[in-house]
Amino acid sequence: MLKESIIKTDLENIKYYSVRKYALNPYFDDFIANDIVSLMEKYNNVMKSAPIRLYHLYVLRYLKGYTQEDIASEMGFTHTTIHSMQLSLIQWLSENIKKDD
């Protein structure tokens, strides 16, 4: 089990990389690769078994970089529901991701 605070930080780093990977990847090729790539793979692998709504939220929020408002519009839910789903996603990841993965 991983602490929720670590998951939140990891997710924000994944989002930062995901929306900027085309700008960052050339640096990884020319200099040193960053651990963010393996971290993202770790989370992506765990998300394969997530409930579909949480998976959809993860893709939109952290891989596409959408705001909660954008996600609410895309998924057809209220902002309050998206916020609740966000908390559920973090809790689900906390229960399903291992520190050593």
N, C-alpha and C positions, 0 to 999 in steps of 0.2 A: 504494500500500500504506500502510495506517495502522498505527501502533504499537499493540500489544496493550494497553498501559497506557491509551492514549486510548480505545480501544474499551471497556475495562472501565468507565472513568469515564462514557462516554456511555451505556452500558447501564444503569448504576445511576441516572443522571439520567432516562433514559426510564422505568425502573421507578417511580421516585419520582413522576414526573408521571402515569403511566398509572393508578396506584392512587389518585391524588388529583385527577385532572383535573376532576371535578365540583365540587370545592371551589376549584380554582385558576382555572378558565375564567372565572368572573365577574370576577375581578381583571383578566384579560386584556381583557375587554370594557370595564371601567370605567376602567382605567388604561393600561398599556402591555402589549402582547403580549410573550411571552417567546420566545426562540429555540428553546426545547425543542420546540415544535410542528414547526418545519421540520427539526430534528434527527431527531425521531421519524419524520417522513415519509421522510427520507433512508434511515434504517435499514429501515423497512417496505418501501420500494421495492427495496432490495437483497435483502431476505429473500424476495421473490417467487420468486427463482431458486434458493433454498437447497434442499439435500436435505430431504425431507419431515420426517425425524426432527428435524433441527436447526430447521426452521421451527416444528414443534410445541413444541419446547423453548423457543424464543424467545417464542412467544405465551404459553405458560404462565408462564414465569419473568419476563419483562419487560413484557408487556402486561397480564397478569392478576395478577402479583405473588406467584405461588405460591413456596413454599419448595422446596428440592431434595427434601425428604422427600415433600411433597405431589405433586410431579411424578413421583417414583418410583412412588408409589401409582397415580396417574392413568394413566401410560404403561405400567405393569407391568414396570418395570426395577428393578434394585437401585440403592441410593444411590450406590454406586461407579460404576455405569454412567452414571448421570446426571451425576456429577462429570466423568467422562471426556468425555461429550457436551458438557458446558459448555465444557471446554477446546477441543474440536473446533469448537464454535460460534465462539468468540473467534478461533481461528486462521482459520476459514473467512471470517469477516468481515474480518479483517486482510488477507486475500488478495483479497477481492472489493469492498471499499469503497474509494472514492477520497477523498482529502482534499478535493478540489474539488467533489465531487458536491453 
